[in-house]
């Protein structure tokens, strides 16, 4: 009988002590869009992510523009050998659809577009140039990634806001216009 009362008391505590809002808590150790991009430190961290996005265009095992231009020039003997990976099969077969580097560039561009879209919600100290510097560096990174893409593929989707939508390819002229605007 003693066990029955202990179980009944424990069960009543479990059933009555938790309300509907028990599981609705703000995360304190995770970074999400709703709790990030608020401070200068957040914006700086996001900018580092943009730089990381750019460096991944060549360090992920895929070819970036400068690697491609070296392999296709007289500076190298052939491609990368008979064991060419998918990224270098683009160069062997002159088939743009073989290149996985496209996704690396757009991952970096997505990071830049996200940071640029969130800057208005970030609190910057008045009288400092921190916001202008972060915005300028972010636009520069987006411009250089688009510059590489337009030289590699000519017609590319032109994204100026974070999106996962399937955007049609833009004319190279439009891409160059965005690059010039970003660099101003």
MIDOSE-1310 file (N, C-alpha, C; in nm, 2 decimals, decimal comma, always signed):
residues 184
xxxx	+0,08/-0,12/+0,00/+0,00/+0,00/+0,00/+0,09/+0,13/+0,00; +0,20/+0,12/+0,07/+0,29/+0,23/+0,07/+0,34/+0,27/-0,07; +0,38/+0,17/-0,15/+0,42/+0,19/-0,28/+0,31/+0,26/-0,37; +0,19/+0,22/-0,35/+0,08/+0,27/-0,42/+0,07/+0,42/-0,40
xxxx	+0,08/+0,47/-0,27/+0,07/+0,61/-0,24/+0,19/+0,69/-0,30; +0,31/+0,63/-0,30/+0,43/+0,69/-0,36/+0,41/+0,71/-0,51; +0,36/+0,61/-0,57/+0,34/+0,61/-0,72/+0,23/+0,71/-0,75; +0,13/+0,71/-0,67/+0,02/+0,81/-0,70/+0,06/+0,95/-0,68
xxxx	+0,14/+0,98/-0,58/+0,19/+1,11/-0,55/+0,29/+1,15/-0,66; +0,38/+1,07/-0,70/+0,47/+1,09/-0,81/+0,40/+1,12/-0,94; +0,30/+1,04/-0,97/+0,22/+1,05/-1,10/+0,14/+1,18/-1,10; +0,09/+1,22/-0,98/+0,01/+1,35/-0,98/+0,11/+1,47/-1,00
xxxx	+0,23/+1,46/-0,94/+0,33/+1,57/-0,96/+0,36/+1,58/-1,11; +0,39/+1,47/-1,18/+0,42/+1,47/-1,32/+0,31/+1,52/-1,40; +0,19/+1,48/-1,37/+0,08/+1,53/-1,46/+0,03/+1,67/-1,43; +0,06/+1,72/-1,31/+0,01/+1,86/-1,28/+0,12/+1,96/-1,28
xxxx	+0,24/+1,92/-1,27/+0,35/+2,02/-1,25/+0,39/+2,09/-1,39; +0,36/+2,03/-1,50/+0,40/+2,09/-1,63/+0,28/+2,15/-1,70; +0,30/+2,27/-1,73/+0,20/+2,34/-1,82/+0,23/+2,33/-1,96; +0,15/+2,39/-2,05/+0,18/+2,39/-2,19/+0,31/+2,47/-2,22
xxxx	+0,34/+2,57/-2,15/+0,46/+2,65/-2,18/+0,59/+2,59/-2,13; +0,58/+2,47/-2,07/+0,70/+2,41/-2,01/+0,81/+2,39/-2,11; +0,77/+2,35/-2,23/+0,87/+2,32/-2,34/+0,90/+2,44/-2,42; +0,83/+2,55/-2,41/+0,85/+2,67/-2,48/+0,95/+2,76/-2,41
xxxx	+1,08/+2,74/-2,43/+1,18/+2,82/-2,37/+1,27/+2,87/-2,48; +1,33/+2,99/-2,45/+1,43/+3,04/-2,54/+1,56/+2,97/-2,52; +1,62/+2,93/-2,63/+1,75/+2,87/-2,62/+1,86/+2,97/-2,56; +1,94/+2,92/-2,47/+2,04/+3,01/-2,41/+2,18/+2,98/-2,46
xxxx	+2,20/+2,86/-2,52/+2,33/+2,82/-2,57/+2,33/+2,80/-2,72; +2,23/+2,83/-2,79/+2,23/+2,81/-2,93/+2,21/+2,94/-3,00; +2,26/+2,95/-3,12/+2,25/+3,07/-3,20/+2,15/+3,05/-3,31; +2,04/+3,13/-3,31/+1,94/+3,12/-3,41/+1,92/+3,26/-3,47
xxxx	+1,84/+3,27/-3,58/+1,81/+3,40/-3,64/+1,74/+3,50/-3,54; +1,66/+3,44/-3,45/+1,58/+3,53/-3,37/+1,66/+3,58/-3,24; +1,78/+3,52/-3,22/+1,85/+3,57/-3,10/+2,00/+3,61/-3,14; +2,02/+3,63/-3,27/+2,15/+3,66/-3,32/+2,14/+3,79/-3,41
xxxx	+2,25/+3,84/-3,45/+2,26/+3,97/-3,53/+2,21/+4,09/-3,45; +2,22/+4,08/-3,32/+2,18/+4,20/-3,24/+2,29/+4,29/-3,20; +2,41/+4,23/-3,18/+2,52/+4,31/-3,13/+2,63/+4,32/-3,23; +2,73/+4,41/-3,21/+2,84/+4,42/-3,30/+2,92/+4,29/-3,30
xxxx	+2,93/+4,23/-3,18/+3,00/+4,10/-3,18/+2,93/+3,99/-3,26; +2,80/+3,99/-3,27/+2,73/+3,90/-3,35/+2,76/+3,93/-3,50; +2,76/+4,06/-3,54/+2,78/+4,10/-3,68/+2,93/+4,06/-3,72; +3,02/+4,08/-3,62/+3,16/+4,04/-3,65/+3,17/+3,89/-3,67
xxxx	+3,10/+3,81/-3,59/+3,10/+3,67/-3,60/+3,04/+3,62/-3,73; +2,93/+3,69/-3,77/+2,87/+3,66/-3,90/+2,97/+3,69/-4,02; +3,04/+3,80/-4,00/+3,14/+3,84/-4,11/+3,25/+3,74/-4,12; +3,29/+3,69/-4,01/+3,39/+3,58/-4,02/+3,33/+3,46/-4,09
xxxx	+3,20/+3,43/-4,07/+3,14/+3,33/-4,14/+3,13/+3,35/-4,29; +3,12/+3,48/-4,33/+3,13/+3,52/-4,47/+3,26/+3,49/-4,53; +3,37/+3,53/-4,46/+3,50/+3,50/-4,50/+3,53/+3,35/-4,51; +3,47/+3,27/-4,42/+3,48/+3,13/-4,43/+3,41/+3,08/-4,55
xxxx	+3,30/+3,13/-4,58/+3,22/+3,09/-4,70/+3,31/+3,11/-4,83; +3,38/+3,22/-4,83/+3,47/+3,25/-4,95/+3,58/+3,15/-4,95; +3,65/+3,13/-4,84/+3,76/+3,04/-4,84/+3,72/+2,89/-4,88; +3,60/+2,86/-4,85/+3,56/+2,72/-4,88/+3,54/+2,70/-5,03
xxxx	+3,54/+2,81/-5,11/+3,52/+2,79/-5,25/+3,64/+2,72/-5,31; +3,76/+2,72/-5,24/+3,87/+2,65/-5,30/+3,93/+2,55/-5,20; +3,89/+2,55/-5,07/+3,95/+2,45/-4,98/+3,86/+2,33/-4,96; +3,74/+2,33/-5,03/+3,65/+2,21/-5,01/+3,69/+2,10/-5,11
xxxx	+3,80/+2,11/-5,18/+3,84/+2,01/-5,28/+3,78/+2,04/-5,41; +3,71/+2,15/-5,42/+3,66/+2,20/-5,55/+3,75/+2,30/-5,61; +3,73/+2,33/-5,74/+3,82/+2,43/-5,79/+3,76/+2,57/-5,79; +3,83/+2,66/-5,74/+3,79/+2,80/-5,75/+3,84/+2,86/-5,88
xxxx	+3,81/+2,99/-5,90/+3,85/+3,05/-6,03/+4,00/+3,04/-6,05; +4,08/+3,08/-5,95/+4,22/+3,08/-5,97/+4,28/+2,94/-5,99; +4,23/+2,84/-5,93/+4,27/+2,70/-5,96/+4,24/+2,66/-6,10; +4,12/+2,69/-6,14/+4,07/+2,66/-6,27/+4,16/+2,73/-6,38
xxxx	+4,19/+2,86/-6,36/+4,27/+2,93/-6,46/+4,41/+2,87/-6,46; +4,46/+2,83/-6,35/+4,60/+2,77/-6,35/+4,60/+2,63/-6,43; +4,49/+2,55/-6,40/+4,49/+2,42/-6,46/+4,47/+2,43/-6,61; +4,39/+2,53/-6,66/+4,36/+2,54/-6,80/+4,47/+2,62/-6,87
xxxx	+4,57/+2,68/-6,80/+4,67/+2,76/-6,86/+4,79/+2,67/-6,90; +4,89/+2,73/-6,95/+5,02/+2,66/-6,98/+5,10/+2,64/-6,85; +5,05/+2,68/-6,74/+5,13/+2,67/-6,62/+5,13/+2,53/-6,56; +5,04/+2,44/-6,60/+5,03/+2,31/-6,55/+5,03/+2,21/-6,67
xxxx	+5,07/+2,09/-6,64/+5,07/+1,98/-6,74/+4,94/+1,90/-6,72; +4,85/+1,92/-6,81/+4,72/+1,84/-6,80/+4,64/+1,89/-6,68; +4,54/+1,81/-6,65/+4,45/+1,85/-6,54/+4,51/+1,80/-6,41; +4,44/+1,72/-6,34/+4,50/+1,67/-6,21/+4,53/+1,52/-6,23
xxxx	+4,53/+1,47/-6,35/+4,57/+1,33/-6,37/+4,45/+1,24/-6,40; +4,47/+1,11/-6,42/+4,37/+1,02/-6,46/+4,26/+0,99/-6,35; +4,29/+1,05/-6,23/+4,19/+1,03/-6,12/+4,12/+1,15/-6,09; +4,09/+1,23/-6,19/+4,02/+1,36/-6,17/+3,89/+1,34/-6,10
xxxx	+3,87/+1,43/-6,00/+3,74/+1,43/-5,93/+3,64/+1,50/-6,01; +3,51/+1,50/-5,96/+3,40/+1,57/-6,04/+3,43/+1,71/-6,07; +3,49/+1,78/-5,98/+3,52/+1,92/-6,00/+3,61/+1,95/-6,12; +3,71/+1,86/-6,14/+3,80/+1,87/-6,25/+3,76/+1,81/-6,37
xxxx	+3,65/+1,73/-6,37/+3,60/+1,67/-6,49/+3,53/+1,78/-6,57; +3,49/+1,89/-6,50/+3,44/+2,01/-6,57/+3,55/+2,06/-6,67; +3,67/+2,06/-6,63/+3,78/+2,11/-6,71/+3,81/+2,01/-6,82; +3,80/+1,88/-6,79/+3,84/+1,78/-6,89/+3,73/+1,77/-7,00
xxxx	+3,60/+1,79/-6,96/+3,49/+1,77/-7,05/+3,43/+1,89/-7,10; +3,47/+2,01/-7,05/+3,41/+2,14/-7,08/+3,26/+2,13/-7,06; +3,22/+2,07/-6,95/+3,08/+2,06/-6,91/+3,05/+2,12/-6,78; +2,99/+2,24/-6,78/+2,96/+2,32/-6,66/+2,88/+2,24/-6,56
xxxx	+2,80/+2,15/-6,60/+2,71/+2,08/-6,51/+2,79/+1,98/-6,42; +2,91/+1,96/-6,45/+3,00/+1,87/-6,37/+3,05/+1,93/-6,24; +3,04/+2,07/-6,23/+3,11/+2,14/-6,13/+3,03/+2,15/-6,00; +3,08/+2,10/-5,89/+3,02/+2,12/-5,76/+3,06/+2,25/-5,69
xxxx	+3,15/+2,32/-5,75/+3,20/+2,44/-5,69/+3,09/+2,55/-5,69; +2,99/+2,54/-5,78/+2,88/+2,63/-5,78/+2,81/+2,64/-5,64; +2,79/+2,53/-5,58/+2,72/+2,53/-5,45/+2,81/+2,59/-5,34; +2,94/+2,58/-5,35/+3,02/+2,64/-5,25/+3,02/+2,80/-5,26
xxxx	+3,02/+2,85/-5,38/+3,00/+2,99/-5,40/+2,87/+3,04/-5,35; +2,76/+2,97/-5,38/+2,63/+3,02/-5,33/+2,61/+3,00/-5,18; +2,68/+2,91/-5,12/+2,67/+2,90/-4,97/+2,74/+3,03/-4,91; +2,85/+3,07/-4,97/+2,91/+3,19/-4,92/+2,83/+3,32/-4,95
xxxx	+2,77/+3,32/-5,07/+2,68/+3,43/-5,10/+2,56/+3,44/-5,01; +2,51/+3,32/-4,98/+2,39/+3,32/-4,89/+2,43/+3,38/-4,75; +2,55/+3,35/-4,70/+2,59/+3,40/-4,57/+2,60/+3,56/-4,58; +2,66/+3,60/-4,69/+2,67/+3,75/-4,71/+2,54/+3,82/-4,72
xxxx	+2,45/+3,76/-4,80/+2,31/+3,82/-4,81/+2,24/+3,82/-4,68; +2,26/+3,71/-4,60/+2,19/+3,71/-4,47/+2,24/+3,82/-4,38; +2,37/+3,83/-4,37/+2,43/+3,94/-4,28/+2,38/+4,07/-4,33; +2,39/+4,10/-4,46/+2,34/+4,23/-4,51/+2,20/+4,26/-4,48
xxxx	+2,11/+4,16/-4,48/+1,97/+4,18/-4,45/+1,94/+4,19/-4,30; +2,04/+4,15/-4,22/+2,02/+4,16/-4,07/+2,08/+4,28/-4,01; +2,16/+4,36/-4,09/+2,24/+4,47/-4,03/+2,15/+4,58/-3,96; +2,03/+4,60/-4,02/+1,94/+4,70/-3,96/+1,90/+4,67/-3,82
xxxx	+1,89/+4,54/-3,79/+1,85/+4,50/-3,65/+1,97/+4,49/-3,55; +2,09/+4,53/-3,60/+2,21/+4,52/-3,51/+2,23/+4,66/-3,45; +2,26/+4,66/-3,32/+2,29/+4,78/-3,25/+2,43/+4,82/-3,26; +2,46/+4,93/-3,33/+2,59/+4,98/-3,35/+2,61/+5,11/-3,27
xxxx	+2,73/+5,14/-3,22/+2,75/+5,26/-3,14/+2,75/+5,38/-3,24; +2,69/+5,49/-3,20/+2,68/+5,61/-3,28/+2,82/+5,67/-3,29; +2,85/+5,73/-3,41/+2,98/+5,79/-3,43/+3,09/+5,70/-3,47; +3,06/+5,57/-3,48/+3,17/+5,48/-3,53/+3,14/+5,44/-3,67
xxxx	+3,24/+5,38/-3,73/+3,23/+5,34/-3,87/+3,22/+5,19/-3,88; +3,19/+5,12/-3,77/+3,19/+4,98/-3,76/+3,08/+4,92/-3,86; +2,96/+4,98/-3,86/+2,86/+4,93/-3,95/+2,91/+4,94/-4,10; +2,96/+5,05/-4,13/+3,00/+5,07/-4,27/+3,12/+4,98/-4,31
xxxx	+3,21/+4,95/-4,21/+3,32/+4,86/-4,24/+3,26/+4,71/-4,26; +3,17/+4,67/-4,17/+3,12/+4,54/-4,18/+3,04/+4,52/-4,31; +2,96/+4,62/-4,34/+2,88/+4,62/-4,47/+2,97/+4,62/-4,59; +3,07/+4,70/-4,59/+3,17/+4,71/-4,70/+3,24/+4,58/-4,72
xxxx	+3,29/+4,52/-4,61/+3,36/+4,39/-4,62/+3,27/+4,28/-4,68; +3,14/+4,28/-4,63/+3,05/+4,18/-4,67/+3,01/+4,19/-4,82; +2,99/+4,32/-4,86/+2,96/+4,34/-5,00/+3,08/+4,31/-5,09; +3,20/+4,34/-5,04/+3,32/+4,30/-5,12/+3,33/+4,15/-5,14
xxxx	+3,31/+4,07/-5,03/+3,31/+3,93/-5,04/+3,21/+3,87/-5,14; +3,09/+3,93/-5,13/+2,98/+3,89/-5,23/+3,02/+3,92/-5,37; +3,08/+4,04/-5,39/+3,13/+4,08/-5,52/+3,23/+3,99/-5,58; +3,33/+3,95/-5,49/+3,44/+3,87/-5,54/+3,39/+3,73/-5,58
xxxx	+3,29/+3,68/-5,50/+3,24/+3,55/-5,53/+3,16/+3,55/-5,66; +3,08/+3,66/-5,68/+3,01/+3,67/-5,81/+3,10/+3,70/-5,92; +3,21/+3,77/-5,90/+3,31/+3,79/-6,00/+3,37/+3,66/-6,05; +3,40/+3,57/-5,95/+3,45/+3,44/-5,99/+3,35/+3,36/-6,07
xxxx	+3,23/+3,36/-6,02/+3,12/+3,28/-6,08/+3,09/+3,33/-6,22; +3,08/+3,46/-6,24/+3,05/+3,51/-6,38/+3,17/+3,47/-6,47; +3,29/+3,47/-6,43/+3,40/+3,44/-6,51/+3,41/+3,29/-6,54; +3,36/+3,21/-6,44/+3,36/+3,06/-6,46/+3,24/+3,01/-6,55
xxxx	+3,12/+3,07/-6,52/+3,00/+3,02/-6,58/+2,92/+3,11/-6,67; +2,96/+3,24/-6,67/+2,89/+3,35/-6,75/+2,76/+3,38/-6,69; +2,66/+3,30/-6,72/+2,52/+3,33/-6,67/+2,50/+3,25/-6,54; +2,47/+3,33/-6,43/+2,45/+3,27/-6,30/+2,33/+3,33/-6,24
xxxx	+2,26/+3,25/-6,15/+2,15/+3,31/-6,07/+2,20/+3,43/-5,98; +2,13/+3,54/-5,99/+2,18/+3,66/-5,92/+2,09/+3,68/-5,79; +2,15/+3,65/-5,68/+2,07/+3,65/-5,55/+2,12/+3,77/-5,47; +2,04/+3,86/-5,43/+2,07/+3,97/-5,34/+2,01/+3,97/-5,21
xxxx	+1,93/+3,87/-5,18/+1,87/+3,84/-5,05/+1,88/+3,69/-5,02; +1,88/+3,66/-4,89/+1,88/+3,52/-4,86/+1,76/+3,45/-4,90; +1,77/+3,34/-4,98/+1,66/+3,27/-5,03/+1,70/+3,13/-5,07; +1,60/+3,04/-5,07/+1,63/+2,90/-5,11/+1,55/+2,88/-5,24
xxxx	+1,49/+2,98/-5,30/+1,41/+2,97/-5,42/+1,50/+2,94/-5,54; +1,45/+2,87/-5,64/+1,52/+2,84/-5,76/+1,51/+2,97/-5,85; +1,61/+3,04/-5,86/+1,62/+3,17/-5,93/+1,68/+3,15/-6,07; +1,62/+3,20/-6,17/+1,68/+3,18/-6,31/+1,81/+3,26/-6,32
xxxx	+1,89/+3,21/-6,42/+2,02/+3,27/-6,44/+2,00/+3,42/-6,50; +2,09/+3,50/-6,46/+2,08/+3,64/-6,50/+2,19/+3,66/-6,61; +2,17/+3,76/-6,69/+2,27/+3,80/-6,79/+2,40/+3,84/-6,72; +2,51/+3,81/-6,78/+2,64/+3,85/-6,72/+2,65/+4,00/-6,69
xxxx	+2,59/+4,08/-6,78/+2,59/+4,23/-6,76/+2,52/+4,26/-6,63; +2,41/+4,20/-6,59/+2,35/+4,23/-6,46/+2,43/+4,19/-6,35; +2,50/+4,08/-6,36/+2,59/+4,03/-6,25/+2,71/+4,13/-6,23; +2,76/+4,18/-6,34/+2,87/+4,28/-6,33/+2,82/+4,41/-6,27
xxxx	+2,69/+4,45/-6,30/+2,63/+4,57/-6,24/+2,63/+4,55/-6,09; +2,58/+4,44/-6,04/+2,58/+4,41/-5,89/+2,72/+4,42/-5,83; +2,82/+4,36/-5,90/+2,96/+4,37/-5,86/+3,00/+4,51/-5,84; +2,98/+4,59/-5,94/+3,02/+4,73/-5,93/+2,95/+4,80/-5,82
xxxx	+2,82/+4,78/-5,80/+2,75/+4,84/-5,69/+2,80/+4,80/-5,56; +2,83/+4,67/-5,54/+2,89/+4,62/-5,42/+3,03/+4,68/-5,39; +3,10/+4,71/-5,49/+3,24/+4,77/-5,47/+3,24/+4,92/-5,45; +3,13/+4,99/-5,47/+3,13/+5,13/-5,45/+3,13/+5,17/-5,30
